[in-house]
Amino acid sequence: MSAEDKTMLISLIIPCYNGEKTISRAADSVIAQPRFDLVELIIVNDGSKDGSATIIDAYATKHRNIRAIHKENGGVSSARNLGIEHATGKYLAFLDADDWWESGFLDDELAKELTENRFDIYAFSYKNVVTSGKYAKSCRVQPGTDYYTKPERWRYNWFHPCSIIHRREFVISKGIRYLPTKFAEDMPFAEMAFFLADSSKRIDKTIFSYWSNTASVCHTRNPIIVYEESIKSFEYAREWFTSYGAEYNIGHL
């Protein structure tokens, strides 16, 4: 059965801007998964000026369940939101171009769990790896399930946004999207999802490694721009939560 003949279990969206040095590592980590056949990998080239586009197209040509999308540069939020619009899987997952999925994450056991259940959100453990690769800190979740009867704040805790996957129909039906900012955009998305979710489940299994790269955008960007974008993100998020009658104060910055 080809990838086009089956329903994809997870649509994994990777935004890529000038990621020619790392995008292959990210893509290869997904391809190496035991059940890669159940993954729709969507790589969104956000107007890269390096060789990223050529690399992404090569992966899409070789693998039928990898899709390459090219757009003008608009920032990571616009890239992820475009990926959401094109996704077809039961669940949505996100990964940055300089991070990678952990070996053996999507195996038969997890595929069975995701296929047979329909939690709005799954939260997994993850690793934080320094640039040298010589140190990795494991951030583990406490296994459990939660069911909610109404929207409520403070459900989102310390999870990394890329350690969470969301049921696609839930995200689409609730209109949850990444905020139109170029920094501090991922945490509000997770907060909004948890706020509106009816259920969530935590599984102590490592989904990905976050590469603490000192050369990444968040470390090299002008601090004034970072601050301004963070404020903009906060204002957008506060407006969204206020529309639901919930507070969102400056403590979230």
N, C-alpha and C positions, 0 to 999 in steps of 0.2 A: 504493500500500500504506500503510495507516495505521500509527501507532505501535503499536497493539494487535495488529497482524497480524505483526509482525516481532520477532525476538529482539533485545533491546537489547544493545548492546555494552558500554556503561558506565553503571552506576548511580552518579550523583553525588549525594552526600548533603550538604546544607547545613543545619546547625543554626542556628536564629535565635532570639535573645532580645533584644527591644527593638531590632531592627535596621531600623526603618522608614526611616532615613536612607541606608542602604547596600544593603539587600537587592535593590533593583531593579537597581543596578549589577552586582551579582553574577549575578543571574538573566539580565540582558540579555547579559552577556558569554558566557554558555553558549548562549543562544538564537542568538547571532550566529555560532556555530561553523559551518564549512562542512558538517559532518555532524552537526548537532544532531539530525537524525532518528534517530540511533543512540544518543542519550542518554536515559536515564530520570532526570530531575531530581527528586529527592525533597527537599522543603524541610520541615524539622521545626520547627514553631513551639513553642518550649519555654516556654509560659506567658507570652508577652510581654504587657506591660501598655500598650504603645503601639499604633500602628496597623499593626503588622506582619501580624497575622492577616488583615486585610482585603486588604492588598497581595498576600500569598501566595495567598489564595483567588482573586484576580483572575487571577493567572498560571495557576493550575491550571484555571480555567474556560476560558481562552483557548487553552491548549496541552494537547493530549491526552497528551503524554509528560511533563507536569509534575504531580507529585502533592503535595498539601498534607496534612501530618499535624499535628494539634494535640494537645498534651499538657499536663499540669500541669508547672510548672517543676521540673526535677530536675537541671539542669546539663547541660553540653555532652556529657559521656560518655553519659548516658542518652538524649540526643537522637540521637547518632550510632548507638548500639547499636540503637535502635528503627528507624532508617533501614536498618541492615543487615538486620534481620529482614524488612523489607518489600521489599528490593531483589530484582530478578530478572535484572540484567545479568550478562554474563560477567565483568566487572571492577567493583571497587568503587573509587570515588574520593571524596575529601572536600575540602570548601572551606568556609572561614568566611564569614559573612555580610558582612564588610567587606573581603573580598578579591575577586579576579576572575580568570577564566581569560583567558589571553592570546589575542589575535586570531589566528585561523588555526591554533590548536593541533590540534584534531581535524579533520584534512583527510582526503582519500582515501588518501593514502600511509600515515598512521598507522592509519587504520581497517583497511587491508589488513594491516598488521603485527599488529595486535591480533586480527584475525579468524583469521589463518592460524597463529598461534603460541599457546602456552599457558604462558608463563613465569608463575611464581607471583607475581613482583613486577616492576614496571617503575618505574624511577626517572628523573625528568626534571630539567632545569634549571629555575630559577625566578628571579624578581626580588624585591628588597626595596625598596619605595618608601616614602619618608618622607611624612608627612601632607600636606605642601604639594604633593607631586607633582613637585617640581622636581629631585629626585635619585632615581635608581634604581641599585641595585647588582645586577649579574647574578651569580648563583651557578650555575656551570656544572658539569655532570658530565662525566667522561671516558667516552666511549662504550665499551661492552664487554658481555660476557656472563659469567655465573658459574654453575657447576653444583656442587651440594653433595651429599655422600654421607651426612652425619649432622648433627644439630643442633649449632650452634656459635656462640659469642658473638663479638662485635666485627665482625660483617658490616655492621651499620648504622653509617653514618659521619655525615657532616654534613648529609645530606639533610633538607629540611623535610618533616615528615609529610604535608603536602598536596601535595608534589611527587611522591608515590609513589602508584601504583595497584596494587591487589591482585586476584588472581584470586579471584572470589567463592567458588567451590567449595573452594578452598584455605583461605580464612578460616573458612568454615562448618565444614568437616571437622575443622579443628584447634581449633575452639572459641575462636578469638582474638576478644577483645572489648576495648572501652575500659574502663579501670579505673574503679571507682565513686568517683571523686574529681572535684572541680570545678576543679582546676588541675593542671598538669603531667601531663596524662593522655595526650597524643598521642604523645610520644616513646616511652613503654613499649610502646604498640601497635605502632609501627614496629619496635622492637627485638624484640618477640616474633615478629612476622611474619618478619623476616630470620633469626631464630634457627631457625625451623622450616621455612623455605623449601627447596625442592629446586633452585630455579633463580631467577635474576634477570637483568634486562637494563637497561643504562643507555643512554638516548638523549638526546643533546645538543639538546633542543628545549624551549623554555620553555613550561611548562604553566600557570603562574599568577603573579600578582603579589601579594606579601604586603604589605599596607598597614600600616606601622608607625604606628599611631594612638595617640597619647599619651592619648586619652580612652577607650581600650578598657578592658575589665574587668581585664586583667592589669596595666595601668598605674595604675588608680585603686583597686583593691581594697586593703583594709587589709593592710599588709605582714606582719602577724602571721598573718592568715588564709592568705595566700599561702604562708608558710613552713609552717604546719601542714598545709595541703593537699599541699604538695610532699613533706613527710615521709610523709604517709599514702600518697601515690602510690608513693614509694620502697618502703615496707613491703609494699604489695600486689605490686609488681613483684618484689621479692626473694623473696617467698613463692612466686610463680609460677615463677621461674627455679630456685629451690631444689628444687621438685618434679621438675625435670628434671636435678637434680644439677649445676647450673651456678651459679657465684658471681655475685652482683650486689651490689657494695659501695657505700659512701657516696659514692664518686667520681662516681656518676651524677647526683647532685643538682646 
